[in-house]
């Protein structure tokens, strides 16, 4: 009986070690940012700004295009589409020029702008 109790203890101890190792490696990979760059999605969030309690403006990069989206509870609306990297001085003939300059100013003010 002592032998079987000892082997059960060894199995449980081994399983605990394996579970702790898995949790430790997942924490370490998140901490080092390894999991963030996995996959090659053509879409990424460049930045976002809180507009209210549950509303946000989000700048999304898709290939060579920036999409400004308004995100609220239960809905997402595209507000403007700009060429990637377009600055307000480049957008004088663009209908979203005023919004783009205000959005960029808000992004820089909040520390999310590049």
Secondary structure, DSSP 8 states (H G I E B T S, - for coil): -HHHHHHHHHHHHHHHHHHHHHHHHHHHHHHHTTGGG-S--SEEEEEEEE-SSS-EEEEEEETTEEEEEEEETTEEEEEEEEETT--GGG-TTSTTHHHHHHHHHHHHHHT---
